[in-house]
């Protein structure tokens, strides 16, 4: 939710300004659930292979990644 930081700030401001007695009350009044997204077991199972491949690959290329980052940072 791209507006989450703004909403959080508004919740805190409402409490600080005395418009709401506490953060929980302000959040209850200002946050509304519009949709609920449930986990997709089939998608999870499908992508598990790719996650496992990434986990196995990263240690093999970690030094190259750090070397690349250092090179880019040095160019400033």
The 8 nearest C-alpha neighbors of each residue, nearest first, counted from 0:
[[1, 2, 3, 4, 6, 5, 7, 33],
 [0, 2, 3, 4, 5, 6, 7, 8],
 [1, 3, 5, 0, 4, 6, 7, 8],
 [2, 4, 6, 5, 0, 1, 7, 8],
 [5, 3, 7, 6, 2, 8, 1, 9],
 [6, 4, 8, 2, 7, 3, 9, 1],
 [5, 7, 9, 3, 8, 4, 2, 10],
 [8, 6, 4, 10, 9, 5, 3, 11],
 [7, 9, 5, 11, 6, 10, 12, 4],
 [10, 8, 12, 6, 7, 11, 13, 5],
 [9, 11, 7, 13, 8, 12, 25, 26],
 [10, 12, 8, 14, 13, 9, 15, 7],
 [13, 11, 15, 9, 14, 10, 16, 8],
 [14, 12, 18, 16, 10, 11, 15, 19],
 [13, 15, 19, 17, 11, 12, 16, 21],
 [16, 14, 12, 17, 13, 11, 18, 19],
 [17, 15, 13, 14, 18, 12, 19, 11],
 [16, 18, 14, 19, 15, 13, 20, 12],
 [17, 19, 13, 16, 14, 20, 15, 25],
 [18, 20, 14, 17, 25, 13, 21, 24],
 [19, 21, 14, 17, 24, 18, 22, 25],
 [22, 20, 24, 23, 14, 19, 25, 11],
 [21, 23, 25, 24, 26, 14, 11, 10],
 [24, 22, 26, 25, 21, 27, 28, 20],
 [23, 25, 27, 26, 22, 21, 28, 19],
 [24, 26, 22, 28, 23, 27, 10, 19],
 [27, 25, 29, 23, 28, 24, 30, 22],
 [26, 28, 24, 25, 29, 30, 23, 31],
 [29, 27, 25, 26, 30, 24, 31, 23],
 [28, 30, 26, 27, 25, 31, 10, 6],
 [31, 29, 26, 27, 28, 32, 6, 25],
 [30, 32, 33, 29, 27, 28, 26, 34],
 [33, 31, 34, 30, 35, 29, 27, 36],
 [32, 34, 31, 35, 30, 36, 0, 29],
 [35, 33, 32, 36, 31, 37, 0, 30],
 [34, 36, 37, 33, 32, 38, 31, 39],
 [37, 35, 34, 38, 39, 33, 32, 40],
 [36, 38, 35, 39, 40, 34, 42, 43],
 [39, 37, 40, 36, 43, 42, 41, 35],
 [38, 40, 42, 41, 43, 37, 44, 36],
 [41, 39, 43, 42, 38, 44, 45, 37],
 [40, 42, 44, 43, 39, 45, 46, 38],
 [43, 41, 45, 39, 44, 40, 46, 47],
 [44, 42, 40, 46, 41, 45, 47, 39],
 [43, 45, 41, 47, 42, 46, 40, 48],
 [44, 46, 42, 43, 47, 41, 48, 49],
 [47, 45, 49, 48, 43, 44, 42, 50],
 [46, 48, 50, 44, 49, 45, 43, 51],
 [47, 49, 51, 46, 50, 52, 45, 44],
 [50, 48, 52, 46, 51, 47, 53, 45],
 [49, 51, 53, 47, 52, 48, 54, 46],
 [50, 52, 54, 48, 49, 53, 47, 55],
 [53, 51, 49, 55, 50, 54, 56, 48],
 [54, 52, 56, 50, 55, 51, 57, 49],
 [53, 55, 51, 52, 56, 57, 50, 58],
 [54, 56, 52, 53, 57, 51, 58, 59],
 [57, 55, 53, 59, 54, 58, 52, 60],
 [56, 58, 60, 59, 61, 54, 55, 53],
 [59, 57, 61, 60, 56, 55, 54, 62],
 [58, 60, 57, 56, 61, 62, 55, 63],
 [61, 59, 63, 57, 58, 62, 64, 56],
 [60, 62, 64, 58, 63, 57, 59, 65],
 [61, 63, 65, 64, 60, 66, 59, 58],
 [64, 62, 66, 60, 61, 65, 67, 59],
 [63, 65, 67, 61, 66, 62, 60, 68],
 [66, 64, 68, 62, 67, 63, 69, 61],
 [65, 67, 63, 69, 64, 68, 62, 70],
 [68, 66, 70, 64, 65, 69, 63, 71],
 [67, 69, 65, 71, 70, 66, 72, 64],
 [70, 68, 72, 66, 67, 71, 73, 65],
 [71, 69, 67, 73, 68, 72, 66, 74],
 [70, 72, 68, 74, 73, 69, 67, 75],
 [73, 71, 69, 75, 74, 70, 68, 67],
 [74, 72, 75, 70, 71, 69, 68, 67],
 [73, 75, 71, 72, 70, 69, 68, 67],
 [74, 72, 73, 71, 70, 69, 68, 67]]
